[in-house]
Amino acid sequence: MARMEDFFYRELMKYLALAEQKRRWNPFTDIPYAQANPESSQTLAQCVETFCAVEMYLPDFTSKMLHMIRRSRGRSWFHINWGYEESKHSLTLEGWLLASGHRTEEQREAVQAALSTLEWELPYDHPRQMVCYTMVQELATFWNYRNLETIAAKEKDLALITGLRIISVDERVHYNFFRNTVKEWMKWDEEGTIHDLKYVFDHFSMPGRTQIPGYDEAAMVLAKTGIYGPREYIKLVKNPILEDLKLDKDFHRIESEEERAQAEAARKAALEASVERIDINGHAVPKSEIGKHPFNSHAVSQVLENLKPTRGRKPELPATYPNGLKRSAFLDVVGIEPHVRSEPSRSIILDHIPDKLAGSRGMELMDNTLNQRLLAIGDELSNNAEEMREERAQIRQEREVTRKSRVKNDRLFRKHEEGNS
């Protein structure tokens, strides 16, 4: 446990440094809410509302876990930062619902009241099982947002496309943090970690199922549109995680002990080669950091510029819009008025009635090039980016070997059949 605590703390430091340097964004200024499409479908709004509803249980997600991991500074401080980043996701989705005109401020308040009646509870009572659970949930959420973006693109909603793309990168980085944690635990207790992971997979469900009113109807919409359902869970979540952890479908290790030892030796050698052995308080200093000054004058200048007082006072805003509906505090901060839709839009949480969808299930094929690019961006903004690049290359190579073997076997089978006939 001492080794794991040291690992958590070091990972936290790397994570926070990367986040501050490369990944911070502003949910009020970085999303073009004014370009939300007021003619987008009710189905799209229902899906956004479902994800927004899950994010509304953030106080439970953070507080319940903090009681469990309070004594681990690395985990608890990461968890608090994770909660901050997730809160921006919720604000962005909620902001789009308001800006697009799909939901009014009154509806937002009614949904908020409906969601506050029940609390979310931890699905597992062991900290390591919760790490496994969050790893699975974060990858599932990444694909939820990517698949939803496909529909938003089809409906030409630039505001939602932008928000979902930024959020999906955050989710990918979150997944990688928990994935790396599971891998580290496997080094010290492989059997116990794999047992916990299998238990989580066998009992996994997305958060909010027993708390969100109309969850079954909402889940039906997600599955019907091809955003998320049992097929996506297996194809995009469970199988890739097993592949990332080098486990087969029966949770056995794919590689031998000898191969693992060689891979670990190569990793340590690469780490040694990346640092310069300079005696600074007894620590090695990375070559890439030598000569760099930590003071960022541009960042400080920007902060001082933002702190300059603006001339004049902003006029007091009325309590309602011209149509009599209550003003949105979020949109007032953003500085835009909500779009007016040509038809009213229902809340699936309040009405429990999903849109009638076509009988066929599934969506059009996604842009796989963009998927891979966003996956790569998330990996590059994560801890251990170089190690993951090497792992991805190895996985691609193994897939190609498997594909060629399958083609060869198919060719031999056809030749055998032709000979018998």
C-alpha positions in Angstrom: 0.0 0.0 0.0 2.9 2.4 0.6 4.1 1.8 -2.9 0.6 2.5 -4.2 0.3 5.7 -2.2 3.5 6.9 -3.6 2.3 6.0 -7.1 -1.0 7.9 -6.6 0.7 11.0 -5.4 3.2 11.1 -8.3 0.4 10.4 -10.8 -1.6 13.3 -9.2 1.3 15.7 -9.7 1.8 14.7 -13.3 -1.9 14.9 -14.0 -2.4 18.4 -12.5 0.7 19.7 -14.3 -0.6 18.5 -17.7 -4.1 19.7 -17.0 -3.0 23.3 -16.1 -0.5 23.5 -19.0 -2.6 22.0 -21.8 -6.1 21.0 -21.0 -8.0 23.7 -19.0 -11.0 25.2 -20.7 -13.8 27.6 -19.8 -17.4 26.3 -20.1 -18.7 29.9 -20.3 -16.4 31.3 -23.1 -15.1 28.3 -25.1 -18.4 26.9 -26.4 -20.3 28.9 -29.1 -23.7 28.5 -27.5 -25.1 31.1 -29.8 -24.6 28.6 -32.7 -26.9 26.0 -31.1 -29.4 24.8 -33.6 -33.0 25.5 -32.4 -34.3 23.1 -35.0 -32.3 20.1 -33.7 -34.4 17.1 -32.8 -36.1 16.3 -29.6 -34.3 13.0 -29.6 -30.9 14.8 -29.5 -32.2 16.9 -26.6 -33.4 13.9 -24.7 -30.0 12.2 -25.0 -28.2 15.4 -23.8 -30.7 15.7 -20.9 -30.0 12.0 -19.9 -26.2 12.6 -19.7 -26.8 15.9 -17.9 -29.0 14.2 -15.4 -26.2 11.7 -14.6 -23.8 14.5 -14.1 -26.3 16.1 -11.6 -25.3 13.4 -9.1 -21.8 14.8 -8.9 -22.2 15.8 -5.2 -22.8 12.1 -4.4 -20.1 10.9 -6.7 -17.5 13.1 -5.0 -18.7 13.0 -1.3 -19.3 9.2 -1.1 -16.0 8.4 -2.6 -14.1 10.9 -0.4 -15.3 9.1 2.7 -13.7 5.9 1.3 -10.4 7.3 0.1 -9.9 10.2 2.7 -6.6 8.9 3.9 -5.0 8.7 0.5 -3.9 12.2 -0.5 -3.1 11.2 -4.1 -6.5 9.6 -4.7 -8.6 12.1 -2.7 -7.0 15.2 -4.3 -7.3 13.7 -7.7 -11.0 12.9 -7.0 -11.7 16.5 -6.0 -10.1 17.7 -9.2 -12.0 15.1 -11.2 -15.2 16.5 -9.6 -14.3 20.0 -10.8 -13.7 18.8 -14.4 -17.0 16.8 -14.4 -18.9 19.9 -13.1 -17.9 21.7 -16.3 -19.3 18.9 -18.4 -22.6 19.2 -16.6 -22.7 23.0 -17.0 -21.9 22.7 -20.7 -24.7 20.2 -21.4 -27.1 22.2 -19.4 -26.1 25.4 -21.1 -26.7 23.9 -24.5 -30.2 22.7 -23.5 -31.0 26.3 -22.5 -29.3 28.1 -25.4 -30.9 25.8 -28.0 -34.4 26.5 -26.6 -35.0 22.8 -25.9 -35.4 23.5 -22.2 -36.6 26.6 -20.3 -35.2 27.8 -17.0 -38.4 26.5 -15.4 -37.9 23.1 -16.8 -34.3 23.1 -15.6 -35.4 23.8 -12.1 -38.1 21.1 -12.3 -35.6 18.5 -13.4 -33.2 19.6 -10.7 -35.9 19.2 -8.1 -36.9 15.7 -9.5 -33.3 14.5 -9.4 -32.7 15.7 -5.8 -35.1 13.2 -4.2 -32.8 10.2 -4.3 -29.0 9.8 -3.5 -26.5 7.8 -5.5 -24.7 5.2 -3.4 -21.3 3.5 -4.1 -21.9 0.4 -6.1 -18.9 -1.4 -4.5 -17.4 -1.2 -1.0 -13.7 -1.8 -1.9 -11.5 1.1 -3.1 -9.8 -1.0 -5.8 -13.2 -2.1 -7.1 -14.3 1.5 -7.3 -11.1 2.3 -9.3 -12.0 -0.5 -11.7 -15.6 0.7 -11.9 -14.6 4.3 -12.6 -12.2 3.1 -15.3 -15.0 1.2 -17.1 -17.5 4.1 -16.6 -15.1 6.7 -17.9 -14.4 4.8 -21.2 -18.2 4.2 -21.6 -18.8 7.9 -21.1 -16.1 8.8 -23.7 -18.0 6.8 -26.3 -21.3 8.1 -25.2 -20.2 11.6 -26.0 -18.4 10.6 -29.2 -21.5 8.8 -30.5 -23.8 11.6 -29.5 -21.5 14.0 -31.4 -22.2 12.0 -34.5 -25.9 12.9 -34.2 -25.1 16.5 -33.4 -22.9 16.8 -36.5 -25.7 15.3 -38.6 -28.1 18.0 -37.2 -25.4 20.7 -37.8 -25.2 22.0 -34.2 -21.8 23.6 -33.9 -22.3 24.5 -30.2 -23.0 20.9 -29.1 -20.3 19.5 -31.4 -17.7 21.7 -29.8 -18.8 21.0 -26.3 -18.9 17.2 -26.8 -15.5 17.1 -28.4 -13.8 19.0 -25.6 -15.6 16.9 -23.0 -14.7 13.6 -24.7 -11.0 14.4 -24.4 -11.4 15.0 -20.7 -13.2 11.7 -20.4 -10.4 9.9 -22.3 -7.8 11.4 -19.9 -9.8 10.3 -16.9 -10.0 6.8 -18.3 -6.2 6.7 -18.8 -5.6 7.8 -15.2 -7.7 5.0 -13.8 -6.4 2.5 -16.4 -2.8 3.2 -15.3 -3.8 2.8 -11.7 -5.3 -0.6 -12.4 -2.1 -1.6 -14.3 0.0 -0.5 -11.3 -2.1 -2.5 -8.9 -1.7 -5.6 -11.2 2.1 -5.3 -10.6 1.7 -5.8 -6.9 -1.4 -7.9 -6.6 -2.3 -9.3 -10.0 -4.6 -12.1 -8.9 -6.6 -9.8 -6.5 -6.8 -7.0 -9.1 -8.1 -9.2 -11.9 -10.6 -10.8 -9.5 -11.9 -7.3 -8.6 -12.0 -6.3 -12.3 -14.0 -9.4 -13.2 -16.4 -8.7 -10.4 -17.0 -5.2 -11.6 -17.6 -6.3 -15.2 -20.1 -8.9 -14.0 -22.1 -6.4 -12.0 -21.5 -3.2 -14.0 -24.2 -0.6 -14.8 -24.0 3.1 -15.6 -24.7 5.5 -12.7 -28.2 6.9 -12.2 -30.2 3.8 -13.1 -32.1 3.7 -9.8 -32.2 7.5 -9.2 -33.2 9.2 -12.5 -36.9 9.3 -13.2 -37.7 7.8 -16.6 -34.2 6.1 -16.8 -35.6 3.1 -18.7 -37.2 5.3 -21.3 -34.0 7.3 -21.6 -31.9 4.2 -21.9 -34.2 3.0 -24.6 -33.5 6.1 -26.7 -29.7 5.7 -26.2 -29.8 2.1 -27.3 -32.2 2.7 -30.2 -30.0 5.5 -31.7 -26.9 3.4 -31.3 -25.3 5.8 -28.8 -25.0 3.3 -26.0 -26.4 -0.2 -25.2 -25.2 -3.7 -24.6 -23.5 -4.0 -28.0 -21.5 -0.8 -27.5 -20.6 -1.8 -24.0 -18.9 -5.0 -25.2 -17.4 -3.7 -28.4 -16.2 -0.2 -27.3 -15.7 -0.6 -23.6 -15.2 -4.1 -22.2 -13.1 -5.6 -25.0 -10.8 -2.6 -25.4 -10.1 -2.6 -21.6 -9.2 -6.2 -21.7 -6.9 -5.5 -24.6 -5.3 -2.6 -22.9 -4.6 -4.7 -19.8 -3.5 -7.6 -21.9 -6.2 -9.9 -20.6 -8.3 -12.3 -22.7 -12.0 -12.6 -22.5 -11.6 -15.2 -19.6 -9.4 -12.7 -17.7 -6.2 -14.7 -18.2 -3.0 -12.9 -19.0 -2.2 -13.0 -22.7 1.5 -12.6 -22.3 3.9 -14.9 -20.5 5.8 -14.0 -17.3 9.0 -13.8 -19.4 7.5 -11.4 -21.9 6.2 -9.2 -19.1 9.7 -9.1 -17.4 11.2 -8.1 -20.7 8.7 -5.4 -21.3 9.2 -4.0 -17.8 13.0 -4.0 -18.3 12.6 -2.2 -21.6 10.3 0.4 -19.9 12.8 1.0 -17.1 15.6 1.3 -19.6 13.7 3.9 -21.6 13.0 5.8 -18.4 16.6 5.8 -17.4 17.6 7.1 -20.9 15.1 10.0 -20.7 16.7 11.6 -17.6 20.0 13.3 -16.9 21.7 12.2 -13.7 22.3 15.6 -12.2 22.6 15.8 -8.4 19.8 18.3 -7.6 18.7 17.3 -4.1 19.5 13.8 -4.9 17.0 13.5 -7.8 17.4 13.0 -11.5 16.2 15.9 -13.7 14.5 15.1 -17.0 16.5 16.4 -20.0 13.5 18.1 -21.4 13.2 20.3 -18.3 16.8 21.4 -17.9 17.2 25.1 -18.5 13.5 25.9 -18.4 12.3 28.7 -16.1 9.1 27.9 -14.3 7.9 31.5 -14.3 5.3 32.1 -17.1 5.3 35.8 -17.7 2.6 35.6 -20.4 0.2 33.8 -18.2 0.7 36.3 -15.4 0.3 39.2 -17.8 -3.0 37.7 -19.1 -4.3 37.3 -15.5 -3.5 41.0 -14.8 -5.2 42.1 -18.0 -8.3 40.2 -17.1 -8.3 41.8 -13.6 -8.5 45.4 -15.1 -11.8 47.0 -14.1 -14.3 47.5 -16.9 -15.8 50.9 -17.5 -19.3 51.5 -16.4 -21.8 49.2 -14.7 -23.7 46.5 -16.5 -27.4 47.3 -16.6 -29.7 45.2 -14.4 -31.4 42.4 -16.3 -35.1 41.9 -16.0 -36.4 38.7 -14.2 -38.0 37.3 -17.4 -37.5 37.2 -21.1 -39.9 39.1 -23.4 -42.0 35.9 -23.7 -42.5 35.8 -20.0 -40.2 32.8 -19.3 -37.7 33.0 -16.4 -34.2 34.2 -17.3 -31.4 31.7 -17.2 -28.5 32.6 -14.9 -26.2 30.5 -17.0 -27.1 32.3 -20.3 -26.9 35.7 -18.5 -23.3 34.9 -17.6 -22.5 33.7 -21.2 -24.2 36.9 -22.5 -26.7 35.4 -25.0 -30.5 35.0 -25.3 -32.0 31.5 -25.8 -33.2 30.4 -29.2 -36.9 30.2 -29.7 -38.0 26.8 -31.1 -40.7 26.3 -33.7 -42.3 23.5 -31.5 -42.2 22.8 -27.8 -39.7 20.3 -26.5 -40.5 17.8 -23.8 -38.3 16.6 -20.9 -38.0 12.9 -20.8 -37.3 13.0 -17.1 -40.5 14.9 -16.3 -42.7 13.1 -18.9 -41.1 9.6 -19.2 -42.2 9.5 -22.8 -39.4 9.1 -25.4 -39.7 10.1 -29.0 -41.0 7.4 -31.3 -38.0 6.2 -33.2 -37.7 4.2 -36.4 -37.9 0.4 -36.0 -34.3 -0.3 -37.0 -31.6 0.2 -34.4 -28.2 1.6 -34.8 -26.5 4.7 -36.3 -24.5 5.4 -39.4 -20.8 4.5 -39.3 -18.8 7.0 -37.4 -15.7 8.8 -38.8 -13.1 6.4 -37.5 -10.3 8.7 -38.4 -11.7 11.4 -36.1 -12.3 8.7 -33.4 -8.7 7.7 -33.5 -7.5 11.3 -33.5 -9.5 12.1 -30.4 -8.3 8.9 -28.7 -4.7 10.0 -29.5 -5.3 13.5 -28.2 -6.6 12.1 -25.0 -3.6 9.8 -24.7 -1.1 12.5 -25.4 -2.7 14.7 -22.6 -2.5 11.8 -20.1 0.2 10.6 -17.8 2.6 8.0 -19.4 1.9 9.1 -22.9 5.1 7.6 -24.3 4.4 4.3 -22.7 0.8 4.2 -24.1 2.1 5.0 -27.6 4.3 2.0 -27.5 1.4 -0.2 -26.2 -0.9 1.1 -28.9 1.7 0.2 -31.6 2.1 -3.3 -30.1 -1.7 -3.8 -30.1 -2.0 -2.7 -33.7 0.8 -5.1 -34.7 -0.9 -8.0 -32.9 -4.2 -7.2 -34.6 -2.5 -7.2 -38.0 -0.9 -10.6 -37.3 -4.3 -12.0 -36.2 -6.0 -10.5 -39.3 -3.4 -12.1 -41.7 -3.7 -15.4 -39.9 -7.5 -15.3 -40.3 -7.2 -14.5 -44.0 -4.8 -17.3 -44.5 -7.0 -19.8 -42.7 -10.1 -18.7 -44.7 -8.1 -19.2 -47.9 -7.0 -22.7 -46.9 -10.6 -23.5 -45.8 -12.0 -22.5 -49.2 -9.3 -24.4 -51.0 -10.1 -27.5 -49.0 -13.9 -27.1 -49.7 -13.3 -26.7 -53.4 -11.1 -29.9 -53.4 -13.8 -31.9 -51.7 -16.5 -30.7 -54.1 
